[in-house]
Amino acid sequence: MKVHRGEVQLGSIVAEDVMGMAASPIIPKNTVLEEEHLKILQAFHITELIIENAKANGRPLRTSPSSNMEIEQKEKGMNEPVGFFDLYLKTIREYKKEFMNWQSGIAVNVARVRELILPVIQMVERNHTYVHSLHQYSTEKDYIYHHAISVGIISALLGKKLGLNSGQVNQLALAGALADCGMAKVSPHILTKEQPLSESEFKEIKLHTANGYRMVKDTPLLKTETKLAIFQHHERFDGTGYPAYEKNDRIHLYSQVVGIADVFHAMSSERTYRSKQPVFKVLDMISGDLFGKFDIKVVNSLLQLLGDLRTGTSVRLSTGQYGEVMYTKPGAFTKPIVKINKTEDLLDLSQQKEIYISEVLV
């Protein structure tokens, strides 16, 4: 039946494609309507649409829409968890203590690392926008600890995107958090060096994958594939990685996931000898310049995870303009349609090669 935009009820099912100015539907047929879809309708000035007579849960439509107060509360994020920054920093401090233990020769306490990483991952799972802030929290001095926790978080989220079960996702989280545990065996002056590494220093750094594997190989708390990811996370699909120069399906899925999470966070974070790059510029580089280094399904999962922003997400563009995401075309996750704040013009970033999102405002 045909309904006015203001009378649409959450949970309704779209009966016909809703078309906007894009060639593809802005809301496809059979979509279950949520708050973000209502914003899309408003942004594209859609006043009416065709919906099914029953909701997705099988119940008939009510004669009056949901409480406006309830909708407003959800739109304002009143049910979102608070205290992510505090939890994240506490996790970094505790992980740093563990890393220093490894430097002194104490064995890796996998149970403790699991205890640290899972709560922060659970919070990010409730609100994916937090993942866009991880690179901003990282500092040059404590980069290695921020990197470990962030790679663990991103690896877990990618695992969920790839359809892995909760046990596998938890193992991926540990693989990410422990991927660089072997760095504890690297000379401290190399870890804190502010200039580019010499050839001999880089050779020592490259030993961290084998050292990390040796540090965890006897623990029963990690699966074989998790230990393999720690050893293989610098291998590349085209055989240009290390330590064994493996290629294609010789590189385990876990290794590829941790590897791409490792590259993404490293490229988007401030480091002692390398400045950070904007998240969406890094995503474009991974999908373009690094094409062939990773399995395409892993690359696409990263693009979907970080690029597919919810409608209404506030962003800053590389032009300095501020706006909010209105719609993301299928297959153009890093290039959504953005409504510019001051002018309310709609800017299709997929048609603007030189303009990208420089910051997601959480």
Secondary structure, 3 states (H helix, E strand, C coil): CEEEHHHCCCCEEECCCECCCCCCCCECCCCECCHHHHHHHHHCCCCEEEEEEEECCCCECCCCCCCHHHHHHHHCCCCCCCCHHHHHHHHHHHHHHHHHHHHCCCCCCHHHHHHHHHHHHHHHHHCHHHHHHHHHHCCCCCHHHHHHHHHHHHHHHHHHHCCCCHHHHHHHHHHHHHCCHHHHHCCHHHHCCCCCCCHHHHHHHHCHHHHHHHHHCCCCCCCHHHHHHHHHCCCCCCCCCCCCCCCHHHCCHHHHHHHHHHHHHHHHCCECCECCCCHHHHHHHHHCCCCCCCCHHHHHHHHHHHHCCCCCCEEEECCCCEEEEEECCCCCCCCCEEEECCCCCEEEHHHCCCCCEEEEEC
